[in-house]
């Protein structure tokens, strides 16, 4: 689609008082931890005072679109040569994931290989359709707001402990970003709070295609109304650094 170049710096000056905001609660607000939920709801309340209207809405689900069918092939194409040369730079969990993907994609037994190629093509067609129709969800809304992450970040030691567990664990949905990568629409994450331990909490603002200027203006309006973007964790040069477990 053709679209004229925009001056995003000038777009920051546009008013946001007439914007209609949507809150896509399901599934993006599912399983929020308590601190994230409170910070995001407080941020939504601030945006509600800055804009024209706000109400719950729904964004399209993946439908028949299989993100895994695309992801596996793209991950293999991007990472495998790098991992062969610098495997030590990847976390243990990521290395295991890449190796499993490599084995699956290079299994030429029976008809599985050709089936995967067909799955990739069908998934790509569905992705194109989804991106052509995503703007329909914004017919009555100018932007949506939601948590960037559903839980506060984990520490390095927590992540290392998780990777070293021998028993496979169900994958946890922590981030709301992948769906918006799938939609192919503009989105920005801005600080909206901190956990009790000083870990950051983010708010995502997204809109239909070519709404970058509007999204940036709304993000700037929120930052002018709050001070989260100016706050920093309490770090000092003499602060003791907790030891990090070494992976074997």
N, C-alpha and C positions, 0 to 999 in steps of 0.2 A: 504494500500500500504506500502511495506517495504521501509525503508529509513535509511541509516546509520546515526549514531549520528554525529553532527557537532560541531566544536569548534567555537562558535560565536565570541569570542574575536579575534581569528586568522582571522575570516572572515571579521572583520572590516578593515583589511589592504588591502583587494582586491581593485583593481582599479575600478573606476566607469566611466571612460572616454569612454568605449565601450558600455555602456548601452543605450538601445532604450526605450524612455519613451512615454507612451500614456496618453492623456488627455481626460477622459471620461466626456465630457461636459454635455451631456443630460443623466439623469436628475440632475446630482450631482452639476451643477453650476446654476440651476434654482433658481430664487428668492434670489440671494445673496444680502446682504445689501452692500452699497457702500464701506464701510471700509474693509469688508471681501474680496470683489472682488479685490480691489487694492492690499491688502497685499498678497493674493494668486497669483495674476498675477505677482507681483514682485518676489515672491519666484520661480514661474515657470521659469521666465527669468533667475534667478541664476542657477537653475538646468539645463536649456538649455545650459549654457556655460560649465557646468561640465561634460555633457554626450555627447554621439555620435549623437543622433537624438531625435526629439520630434514632435509628430503630434496628431491631434484629433483622437479619436477612440470611439468605443461603447462597453460597457459591456452588457451581456445578462440581459434582464428584468425579472421580476418574472414569466412571462408566466402564466401558470395555477396554479402556486404555490400560496397558500393562507397562508401568514405568520400568519394571525390572527387565523387560525384554529389550528396552533401549539402553538402560543403564549398564547392564553387563557387557554389552558390546562396546560401549563408549569407554567404560572403565578399562577394559582390556586394551583398547586402542591407545589410550592415553598413558596408562601407567606401566604396562608390562615391561617395555624396554628399559624404563627408568628403574624399575624394581630389580631387574636382573643386574644392573650396574651398581645400584646403591641400596640394596635391601635393608641395610642397617639403619637407613634414615626413615624407614617406615615402622610404625608401631607393630607389635606382635599381632594384635587383632587385625590390623589392616593387611599385613602380609598374608595371614591365613585367609582372609576374604579374597584377596587377589589371586592367591594360588588356587582356591576353590573355583573361582570364576574361570581361570585359565584352563583347569581340567575339564570343566563342563563344556566350554566353548570349543575345545580341541578334541573332544571325544567324537571320533568319526564312525563309531559303531552304529549299526542298524540305520534307522532313518532320523536319528535325533538331530544330526547336524543340519540337514536340510529343513527340518521342522523349525529349528531356531532361526534360520534365515527368514522363513515365512513369517514367524512371530515378530521378528524385527520389522519387517516391511509393514505388516498390519498395524503394529503399534505406532510406527511413524505416521501412517495415514491417519490414525485416530488422533495423534498429537496435532497434526495439521488442522483437523476438523475442530478440535477443542480450542485451538488458538484463534481460529476464525470466528468462533461463536462466543468467546468469553466476554466480549463487550456487552452482549445481551444481558448479562447479569447486573450490569451497571445502568440499566435503563432508568431506574428511579433513584440512583445513588451516584455521587461524584467520587467517592472514595470509601475504602473500608479500613477499619482499625482492628488490631488483634495482637496477641502476644507474639513476640519474635521467637522466644523459646518458651516451652511449657513448664520447664523447671529451671531452677538456678544452676549455674555451672558447677561441675564437680571439680574436686581438687585433682592434681596430678596423681597423687598416691591412690585416690579412689579409682581413677581410670586404670592405673597399673594393676591394682588388685582385681578389678573386673576382668581385665585381659588374661590374667594368670589363672582364673578359675577353670578347672578342667571340664566341668559340666557346662554344656552349651546353654545359653540363656536366651529367652525370648527377646527380640530386638525391642528397644524402647523408643517410642516416638517422642523426641525431645524438641525438635525444631519444626516450625511452621514454614520454613523457607522453601523446601523442595517443591511444594505444590505451586508456589508462585513462579518458580523456575519453569515448571511445566506449563503454566498458563502463558508465560512469556510477557508479563505485564510489569510496568514499573513499580518498584517498592523501595522503601527506605526504612531503616531501623534507627530509632533514637532512644537515648537513655530515659527511663521513666522511674527509676528507683534503684535501691540497693537492698540486698538481704541483710539480716542481722549480722552476718559475718563479713559484710562488705563486698559481696559479689554482685555484679551488675545485672539489672533486669531491663529488657528492651521492649519497646513498643513498635510494631510494624504498621506503616501506613502504605496502602497500595491503591492503585486506580486502574482504569482501562488503558488500552494502548494510547500512547502519545499524551499522557496526562502528567508527564514528569514535572512541568512547571507548577501545576496545582499541588502535587504531592509535596514538592519542596517548600512551597509557600505555607502549607499546613504544618509541616514539620518545623519550620522556622517560627510560626506563630505559637506553637506549643513550647518551643524553647524559650521564647520571650516571656511566656506566662509562667514558666517554672525555672528551677535552677539546677536540675539534675545533670545537664550537660556540662556544668561548670564544676561539679563535685568530683573528687578523686578519692580513692582508697587511702587510708591513713598509713602511708609508707614513709619510713625514715631510714637514713643510711645505716644506723646502728641497730635496726630491727633484726632479730635473729631469723635466719632462714630455716624453715623446717626441713629435715633431711628427706631426700627422695629415694625411695627404694630402687635399687638397680635391678633391671630385668636380667635373668640368666640367659 
